Amino acid sequence: MIKNIIDAIVGKKIEGTVVLMKKNVLDFNDFNASVLDRVHELFGQRVSLQLVSAVNYGDSTENGLQAGKLGKPAYLENWISTIAPLIAGESSFKVTFDWDEDIGIPGAFLIRNDHHSEFYLKTLTLEDVPGHGRIHFVCNSWVYPTDKYKKDRFFFSNKTYLPSETPRPLLKYREQELLNLRGDGTGELQEWDRVYDYAYYNDLGNPDQDPKYARPVLGGSTEYPYPRRGRTGRPPTETDPNTESRVKLLMSLNIYVPRDERFGHLKMSDFLAYALKSIVQFLKPELESLFDSTPTEFDSFQDVINLYEGGLKLPDGVLEHIKDNIPAEMLKEIFRSDGEGLLKYPMPQVIKEDRSAWRTDEEFAREMLAGVNPVSIRGLEEFPPTTKLDPKVYGDQTSTIAKEQVEKSIDGLSIEEAIKKNKLFILDHHDAFMPYLRRINSTTTKTYASRTILFLKSDGTLKPVAIELSLPHPEGDKFGAISKVFTPAEQGVEGSFWQLAKAYVAVNDSGYHQLISHWLNTHAAIEPFVIATNRQLSVLHPIHKLLHPHFRDTMNINAFARQILINAGGILELTVFPAKYAMEMSSIVYKDWVFPEQALPADLIKRGIAVKDSSSPHGLRLLIEDYPYAVDGLEIWSAIKTWVEDYCSFYYKTDDMVQKDSELQSWWKELREEGHGDKKDEPWWPKMQKREELVETCTIIIWVASALHAAVNFGQYPYAGYLPNRPTISRRFLPEEGTPEYAELQSNPDKAFLKTITAQLQTLLGVSLIEILSRHSTDEVYLGQRDTPEWTLDAQPLKSFEKFGKKLAEIEDRIISMNNDKQWKNRVGPVKLPYTLLYPTSEGGLTGKGIPNSVSI
């Protein structure tokens, strides 16, 4: 009774709780921020919040739209006395609003930060809102001081609205927020800018440093088409007005991406992205001088094994230099510094149980189905294998593999019978590399374009039956290819040649995997979706809420990649055989990129690995029944699709609702015309007129960002951490009879093998890189999980999401039982490494399993 009287006299109050992280918690170097924020508090420069009505209009009108009524400012309480813990953590603040009947139900709030420094705003929760109860706002955004912004910052409650269903008082705020995120397309973007915009890949080269670091612009031309990247707005180089200037190497962490796209504090301290920079920047010169005084070769396979068992002893001077220049956390993560001054790596799983099983033909073939690049093998549909290269330019590129070379190994079948029975398969890297081979081989790389034919045995395993290695004709491209064909051999010099032939195939496959399967088809292809979603779909939009978790950290990792990995002279060019032509080649392959074929079922059918069959699970019958990537992949694909179907059906009852959704249509138009603008005229883009097209599109986006990326990324260290299994470079051609190299191949085949593949320094750089790329951070969010439980207020989608999580748990159980079932020989293989790359969950670290929601590393 007394409380009611007091409320009536002083006006009702609404209690709110704000959860945020102060800047000094997240940035150990910025103690000033904490002090200055307190000074600002003392002088009345505080953090204020104003509620925005979802039901009643205020006085202001803009663009013909009236905005929702604003409540009185309320301030965060006890900023000074709320001490953030020293380890990264959240602080909770009370905020008390004066209740105004005219506000009715708040649908958003405006926040002003009059402190010196930014903070990370997680949530606002209002209790006991009259007539409504609890209202929750999910923010998850950096809020900079007000003077950094041209427009106010708004956050919406966790309700979901299609554009046409948005409460009218919130429409202006919904539209204004999207305008803010699009920016005006001008100027260099700063860390507090929240601008999502498009640019070409014109920042990979550095012609000002040296003409040898000039690289073509990727994107915006028919010669070099490419997906778009996030715009930074840096000025052009002095040498070339079409090339954007680069951030200095030591400032790599400062490359612009919208602030909310940056790694969280845990990931940054786990991963410390400039580890990659540090390795190249400080270790490369040191290691080169170290290896100049000793041979640059591994003399035996035991030398390679020693990297994992004993480590590589570094001279004291080198170690001191490393310690001075690389943060202690990084030393711990990468170099396992144990007081012995050793460069030491964890044992890759491929050699954990058996040191030599990787050399078997069965394992060589199995990794095409269950290794780190299980997405390239195809059904062989005609013999001899054909080419798509233009004969006017490249002459006759038809395969020279002869019938009898294959038929001696295919269980008495003729080639025609084997093709008819779907028994022959091919790993064909011929067309991708042949146009570049002459230029690639003018560098220190010496390699071939390869075709590998495989036979499906009755026990479900594959065996390689012929490898063709081809070079461009010495007299010119138009004369076709010069090829050599190798068939399996165990003993003598033929056996050594066969092992080398497999190594050249692995080099081709490593390059194709890293450039195309991994970088182009997941990292680069997804970035335009991240940008378009933020520019065209409001946070209130159901499709924004569906896709947002699948974009986490992608722009950030891609920006780092442009800075230190795929740039001219970067780690990729140093460690993968196409060297300076690597990115240019990936652009040529993008010419064949087709969005609907990124769907797993469409991809399997296109590759001739599966056929439509309504009586089979998922409507597909696999022609290689024991194909772990495809078997597990179809389960995951189907689970994602069911979840997306359930979700979209809740918001879109009819196709008409899809057609009339203005934001959705703008999103899809911009994606085609801007994000993947070099493909805008392709006839295969979904028209986005039916709910079914929306479901398929969202399923493809989620599949590529989560499962496909996991399948081609997290197996890198388990399989390729031991470089002889997946060498990335070859440095000499096959030896000719009568040469010293041929004699060495006869007398010491292991040494000849190691002299042919990746050298010692490149091995160390390459293995360091893939160890980082194969690790999960401790704060990773996996498929079927969300970092915010209250991401929507709608009960039905939450229930469907829970169902999705349960389905994924069932898939995990199934993967374990199949891996334990001896009949599935390709799931574990001679190396005794179970296939877990599509096992949905994982703990942090180097686990070889787990599907993060997004392309986050």
N, C-alpha and C positions, 0 to 999 in steps of 0.2 A: 504494500500500500504506500509506504513512505517513498520507496524507489519510484513508483509511478508518479507521485507528486513532484519529486525532484526532477524526473524526466520532463514532466510537463512544464516546470519552471525554466529549466536550463536548456531544454531541447534534447531530443534523443541522440545518443551517441552510437556509433557502430565501431566495434573493435575489429581491427585487422592485424594480420601478421605478415610481415615481409621477410622472405628468406633471400639473403644475398651473400656474395663472397666479396670481401674488400680486396682492393688491388694489392695491398702489401702482403696479403696471404699468398697471392698467386705469383708475385714477383719479388723474390727475396732481396733483390738489389734495390728495391724502391722503398726504403724506409722513410724517405722524405714525404712520400704520398700520405702515409699515416699521420705524420706530424701536421702537415699542411691541411689535411682534411679536418683535423681537430681545431686548428686555428680558425678555419672557415666557420665551423660550427659555433665557436665562441662568439664570432662576430655576426651571427644570425644568418650566415649563408648556408642554408640547410638543404635537405632533400625533401621536396614536397610532392604530394600526390593529390589529384582531383578526380573524383568519380565522374563518369559520363553516363547520362541516362540512355537506356535503350528504349524508353517509351515516350519521353517528352522532349520537345525541342527547346533549345536556348534561343538567344537573340541573333546569333551570327548566321549569315547566309553566304555561301561561296559556290560559284559555278551553278547557281540556281538550286543548290541543295542546302536545306537547313540542317544544322548540326545539333546533335543531342545536347541537352542542358548540362552544364558543368557545375559540379558541387564546389563548396569552399575548399581551399587548400588545407591539407592535413600534413603534419611533418613526422618523419621518422624520429622515434623517441630514443633517448639515451645512446646516441652514436658514440659519444666520448667514452662512456663507461662500459660499452659492449666491446670487450677486448676479443679480437679474433684469435683463435689458437695459432700457435707458431706453425704447426703443420697445416697444409691446405685444408680449409674447412669452412663450413657455412656459419653465418651469424643470423640470428633471428631478431627482428625488431618489431616493436609494437607501433601501430599507427591508429589514431582515433579520429574518426570522421564525424563532423556534425551532420546529423541526418536531416535531409531536406525532402519533404513529402513529394516535391515536384520531380525528384530524381526517379522515384518509383524503383524500377529494377536497373541497377548499374550493368552496362554491357561492356564497358571499357574503362580505363583510367589513363589520365595524362600524368607523366612524371617529369619533374625538373630536378636536375642535379646541379646545385650551386656550389658543390665542393671543388677542390683543386683537381681531383683525379677520378677516373672511371671506376665503376664496380660492376660485378656480374650479377644481374638481377634474375633470380630463379622463379619465385612465385609470390603472389599476393593472395591471401585467403581472408575473406570477410565472413564473420560469424553473425548469425541472427539478423539478417537483412529483413526489415519488416515485410511481411507478405511473401517472403521467398526462402528465408533460411540461409544456408551456406552458399557462397559463390566463390569459385576458385579461378584464378588467372594463372596460366602457365606462360612464363616470360622467356626464360633461358636466353638472355641477351645482355650484351655489354651496354651500359648506359654511361655515356661520356658527359663531361660538364656541358651545361646548356649552351655555352657560347660556341661550342664546336658544331652545333646544329643550326640549319636554316629553318627547320620546322620542328614542332614539338614531337616528343616521343609518346606513342600510344601503345597500350597493350589491351587485348580483348580477353574476355572470359573464355573458358574452354568449351563454349557452345560451338556447334558446327552449323554453318548456314550456306546454302547455295546463294549466288548473288541475288536471285529474284526473291529469296525468302528472308533476306537480311532486314532486321527492324530498321525502318526508314531513318530514325535519328542516328543510326550507326553508319549509314551508307557513305556519308562524306568522309568519315574517318577511314573506312575500308578503302575508298578510292585514293585518298591522300597518301595512305601508307604505301600503296603500290607505286604511286608517282615518285615518292621519296626513294624507293628502292631502285627505280630505273635510272635515276640521275639525269643529267642533261647531256651526257656524251662528251663533255669537254673537260680539259684540265687533267693534271696528275692527281690520282686518288690517294688520299691520306688514310692512316689507320682507323680514324674515327668515321670515315665515310662509310655509308652502308649501301654502296652502289654495286649492283649486279649488271654488268654490261659485257658486250662481246668484243673479241679482237682475234686477229689471225695469229698463227704461231710465227711471229716475226721477231721474236726475242731470243732465238736459240743461237744466232751467230754473234760474233763480236769483231766486226771488220776494223773497228778503230784500234784494236789491240794488234792485229796482224791480218793481212789479206787471207792467210790460210784458215782463219776462223770465220770467214764469210759463209753463210748458209742460205739456201733459197727460202723465201717466205712460203709457209705451208698454209693453204686456205685462200680462197678468193680467186682462184684461177683454174682453168680446165687442166692445165699441166700438173699442178700440185694441189688437188682438192684436199680439204681436211676439216674435221669438226672444229668449232670455235672454242677458244679459251676465254677465261675471265679477263676483262680489260684492266690495265693498270694505269694507262695514260702517260707513261714515261715519255720523255722527248726522244726524237730519232737520233741515230748515231750521226757523227760528223761525216763519216765516209759514205753512208748510204741512207738517203732519206726514207727508204721503205723499211729499214731495220730499226727496231726500237732499242734504245740504249739499255744496258743491263745494270742490275744492282751489283755493287762490288761483292766479291766472294765473302768477305768477312761480315757483310751485312745481309747474308742470305735469309736470315730469319725475318727480315723486314720487308720482304717482297709482298706487295699488296694483295690481300684477299679480303673480302668483307669481314669485319672483326668477328662476327658470330661464326664464321667458317673456320676460324683458326683452331688448332689443337687445344684441347682442354689442358689444365695444368698437370694432371697426372700423366697424360700421354706425352706431354712435352718433356717431363722429367724422366719418364721411362725411355723415351725414344731419342730425345735431344736431336732433332732432325739435322742439326749441323754436324752430327757425327760423320755423315757422308762427306761433307765439305772437309772436315778435319782430316779424314783419312787421306784424301787427295792432296789437300793443301800442305799438310805437314809430313805425312808419311811418305808420299811418293818420292820427293827428292831424297829423303833419308834412305828409303829402301833402295832407290836406284844406286846411291853411292855405296851402300852396303853390298849390293849384288854386283856392282862393277868390280869389286875386289875378289869376288868368288864367282864361279860359273853361274849363269842365270838359269840353270836347268835343275830339275829333280833328276837324280841319277837312277833312281829305282822307285818302284811303287812304295817301298818301305819309307823312302824320304817323304812321300806325300802323307802316308799314315802318321809319320812323326809329328806333323802339324797338330794332330788331335791327341796323340799319346804323350808326346814330350814337349811339343812346342818348338818354336824356332828361336834360338838364342840371339838376342839383339845386343850389339855392343853398348857399353854404358852411356857413351855420348849420345847415341840415338835415343836411348830411353829417357835421358834427362830432357832432351828437346821435346819428345812426345809429351812428357809429364807437364812441361811448362805450357804447352799449347793446346792441350785437350782437357776438357773438364774431367774431374775425377769420376763423375758418374759414367762418363763415356768409356774411360779406361776399364771400369768395372764391367760394363756391358759388352765391350768388344774384345778387349785385349787380355781379359782374365789375368791381370797383373798379380802375380803371386809371390813377388819378391825375388823371383828368379830371372826377371827381365825377359820373359818369354812371350812370344806372339803365339797364342794358343786358341784353338777353336774346339767347340763341342763335337763329339763324334757324330757324323751324319748317319742317319738310320740305315741308309742303303748298304753300309759296310759294318754295321754293329754286330750282326749275327754271323756274317760270313764275308771274309775279305775278298773273295774272288768271284762270287756268284754273279756280280754285275756284268761279268764278261761273257756270260752264257748267251746263246742265241735266244733262249726262251725269255730271259729277263729283258734283253734288248727289245724284243717284240712286245712283251707285256707292258712295258712303260708307255707304249703308244695307246694303251687302253686304261692304264691305272697309274700313270706317272704324272709328271708336272705339265705335260702338254698332251692331254688325251683328246684333243679336239681337231686334229689334223688328218688322221687316218681316214681313208675312203674305200668304198667298194670299187674293185676293178671291173669296169663295164665293157672295155674293149682291149684287144691286144693286137699289136704292141701298143703301150700307152701313148696317147696323143698329146698334142700341145695346143695352147690357145695363142701362142706367140705368132705375130704376123710374119708369114714366110717371105714377104717382100723385104722386110727389114732383117730378119734373123735366119733366113734360109730354112733348110729342113731340120727341124728340131724333134722329129719323131724318135721314139726310143729305139735303141739298137739291141735291146735284150732279145735273144733268140728263143724260139719255142723250146728247143731241146734243152736249153739252160734251165728253164723252169720245169719242164715235164719230168726231168730226172728226180725231182723232189716232191711230187704232189700225188703220192700214193697210187701211181698207175693211171691217173685220170689224164685225159687230154686237156689242153688249156680251155677249149670250148666247153667241155663238160664241167670243168672246175668253175668257170665263170657262171654257167647256167645254174649250178648248185650253190652259188654265192659263197664259194670257198676261197676266192682270191681277193686280196686287198692291197692297197698301195699307200705308201707315205711319199707324197710327190712334192718335193721342194724345187723342182726343175724350173718352172716358169717364173716363180717369184724372184729367183736369184740370177738366172742366166743373163738378163739384160744389163745387170750391174757387174757381172763377174770380171770382165776385162778391167774395169776401173778398180774394183776391190783388190784384184790380184796385182795391181800396180803399187799397192801399199805393202806393208810387211806381211799382210795376210796372203796365204797361198792356199786356195781351196777350190772346191768343185760344186756344181749344182747336182743334186742327187735325186734318184728315184729308187725306192725300195719296194720290192714285191714280196708279199707274205701270203702264206697258205694257212687256212684254218684247219687244224688237225681234229681228229675225232674226239680227243679229250677236251676240246674247247679252247686249247691254247693256240697261239699263232707261232709259225716259224718263218724266219726270213729265208727266201729261196734265191733271190738275186738282188744285187745292188749295182746300179749304174751310176758312174761318176762322169760328169761331162764338163768340158771346157769350151769356150768360144774358139772358133777356127782361127789359127794363127794368121791366116791371110785376110781375115775380115769377117764381120758378123754375117754377111749375106751368104757365106759358104756353110752356114749351119754349125753344128757342134761336133767336137771330137770326143768320143766316149769310150770308156772301158767298163766292162761288166765283170763282176766278181760273184762267185757262188760259194756257199759255205764250205769251209775246209777246217780241219782240226789241227793238222800237223804241218811242220816244215814251213818253208817260206810262203806257201799258199795260205796256210793258217794265219801267218803274220799279216799278209796282205788283207785277208778277210777282216781281221781285227781292226786294221787301219781303215778299211772301207766303212765299217760300222762307226768308227770315230768321226769320219767326215760327215756321215749322215747325222750323227749326234750334234756336230757343229752347226750344220744347216738347221736342225730342229731347235737348237738352243737360240739361235738368232731369230728364227721365225716366232718361237714362243715368246721371247722377251719383247720383240717389236710389235708383233701382230696380235697373237692370242692374249697377251697380257696388256701391254701399253695401249695399243690402238683400240682393241675391241672392248676393253673395260674402262680404263682410266680416261682416255681421250673421248670415247664415244658417250660417256655418261655426263661429262662436264656441261655440255649445252643444256641437258635436262635440268641440272641444278640451277643454272642461270635463269632459264625460262620459267621454271616453277616459282622462283622468288620474285620475278618481275611481273608475272601475269596471274598467279593464283594467290589470293589472300590467305593469310594464316587461318582465316575462318572457313576456308573452302575444304570440303571433304577430301578432295584429291591431294591438296597440299598436306593435310594431316596424314594421309595414307603414305605419301612418298617421302616426306621430309626425313624420316630416320634413315632412309637409304642413300642420303646425300652427305652424311656426316663426314667431315674431314677431307672430302674428295678434292675440293678446290685447293685446300692447303697442301695436300701431298702432291698434287699436280704442279702447283707453283714451285714447290721445292724441287720437283723433278726437272722443270725447265731451268732452274737455277744451277743445279749441280749434277744432274744425271743424264738428261737427253740433250744438253747444250753442246755446242762445238767444244771439243776437247774435254767433255764431261766423262763421267765414269762409264757410261754405256759405250761411248766411242772408244774408250781405252780397253774395254773388256769384252766386247762382242764383235764378231768378225767383220760385219759390213763397215765398221769404223765410221768415217765421216759421211758415208752414204746411208747410214742407218735410218734416220728420220725421213729422208727423202724417199727411201724405198717403202716405208710404211704408208706414205702418202699415195704412192702408186697402187698399193694393195687396197687402200680405202676406196679407190674407184669402183671396186667390186662389192663394197659394203652395202647390204640390203637390210633395212630395219626389221621387217617381219621374219627374216631368216635368223635373227638372233634368238628367236624362240627355240628352246631345246628340241621339241618334236620336229619343227621345220628344218633345223640344222641336221638332225640325224637322217631325215629322209633325203635331204639334198646331198649328203655325203654318201648315200647308198649304203647306210649302215642299218637302216630300219625301213620297214614298209608299213603302210596303213593296214590295220587289221582290227575290225570292230570287236572280235572275240578276245583280243589280248587286253591286259590291263593298260590303261592310258590310251587305248586305241592304236597302239603301235606294237609291232613284233620286231624285236632286235635280231638282226642276221648273225651277230655274234652274241650268243645268249649270255656269256660270261664277260660282259663289258662293264667293269665296276663303275666307271664314270657315268655311263648312260643309265645303268640300272638304278644307282642311287639318285642320279640327277632327275630321272623321270618321277621318282617318288617326291623329291623336293619341289620340282616344277608343279606337279599336280597339287601338292599341299598349298603352294603359293597361289595357284590359280583359284582353288576353292575359296581361300580366304578373300582374295580380291573380288571374286564373284559375290560372295556373301556381303561384303562391305559395300560394293557399288550398287547392289540391288536394293540396299536399304535407302540410299539417297536418290537413286534414279529408278523410278518405278516404270518409266517408259523410255523408248528411244527419243521421243519428242523432247523430254527433259534434257537429254544430252545435247540435242541440236540447239536448244534455246538457252543453254548455259553460256553466257557471254564471256566469262573468264576462261572457261574451259576451251572455247573455240579460239580465243585470242592466244591462249597458251599453245595450242596445237599448231596454229598458223605460224607463230613466231619460231617455234621449234624447228619447223620444216624450212621456213624462209630465211631465218637468221642463224639459229644454232647449228643446224646441219645444212647451211645455206647453199653449199656446192651441190647438194642433192635435191634442191627444191623442186625441180621439174620431173623427178622420178615418178613413174606411174604407180609404184608399189606402196606408197605411203597410205596407211589407213585413212579413211575419209572422216572419221570421228562423227558419224551420223547415227551410230547404233551403240547401245550399251555394251554389246558383245565386243565392238572394236575398242571401246574404252577399257574393258576388262583385259583383253589380250595385250593392249599397249602397256598398261600398268604392270601386268604380269611380266612382260619382257623386261621392263625397266628394273623391277625388283630382282628378277632372276640374274640379270647381267651384273648389277651392283653387289649382289650378295653371293649367290652360289657359284656363278661362273667365275667371278673374281677369286673366290676362295679356292676353287678347283685348280686355277692356274697360278696362284700365288703362294699358298702356304706349304706347298710341297717342294719349294725351291731348295731350301737347305737340306731337308731329308734326302732328296735325290741328287741335287747338283752341288751340295756342299762338298762332295767328293768329286773334284773336277774331272778326273779320268772317266767317270761315268757319263758326264755331260759337259765335255769341253766346249768352250765358247769361241775358240779361235784355233785355226790350224796355220802353221808357219812354214810348212814346206810341202811340196807335192810328193806323190808316190815315187819311191826311188826307181831309177832305171837300172837294168841289169848292167853289170860291169863298172858301176860307180862305187865309191867308198860307202855311200849311204846304203846301197844294196847289200854290201858285205856286212855292214853293221846290223841291218835287219836280219840277216842270217845268223850272225854270231850273238847278238844281244837284242832280241826283238823288243823287250820292255823298254830299254833305253831309247831305241829308235822311235817307239810309240810316244814316249814322253817328250822327245825332241820335236815331234810333229805337232803336238797339241799345245794348249795354253802354257805360256812360260810362267816362271815362278812368281815374278812381281805381279803379273796380271791375275794369277791364281789368288794371291793374297788379297788384292783389291776386290776381285770378283766375289770371293768367298765372304769377305767382310760385308760387302753390300747385301748379298742375299741372306746373310744371317739376320741383318736388321729387317729386311723386307719380310722375312718369314716369321717374325715374332708378333705375338698378340700383346697389345698394351693391357695393363691391369684394369683399365676402365672400359674395355671393349664392350659393346652391346651387340648381342648375337641375334640371329634370325629368330623371330618368335618372342623377342623381348623388346621392352621400351625403357628408355631412361626415366620416363615420367609416367607413373601409373595412371594419373588422371588426365591423359592426353585428349580425351573427349568426354563429354557429358552423356553421350548417347549410350544407353545400356546395351542395345542389340549389337552394335559393332564391338563393344568390349567383350561381349559373350563370344562372338565369332572369333575374336583375336585369341581368346583363351582356348577355344577349340583348335585353332591353328597351332598353338603351343603344344597342346596334347598330341596332335598328329605328328609333330616333329619329334617328340619324345618317343613315340612308337617307331619312327623311322630309325632313331638311334639304336633302339633295341634290335631292330632288324639288321642293321649294318653289322653289329657285333656278332649276331648269330650267323650271318653269312660268312663273315671273316673266319669264324671257327669251323665252318663246314668244309671238309676236305674236297668235296666235289667241285668247288669253285676255285680252280687252280690259279686264276688270274688275280684273285683278291689278296694273295699274300706273296706268291711267287718264290723263285729260288732264293731271293735275298731275305725272305721271311719278314717283309715289311707290309703289315696289313693296310688295306686301303681305307683311310679315315678322312680324306680331304673333304668329303661332303657330310661328315658327322657334324650336326648343327652346333653343339656347344663346345666350349673349351675353357681351360683356365689360361692365365697369362703366360707368355713365354713362347718357347720353341716347341710346339706340341704336334705339328703335322695334322691338326684337326681343327674344327670350328669354322662356322660361317658367320663372320661379322655382317651386320645389316648393310654395310656400305663399303665402297672402295676407300678404305681408310688408311691404307699403308701401301 
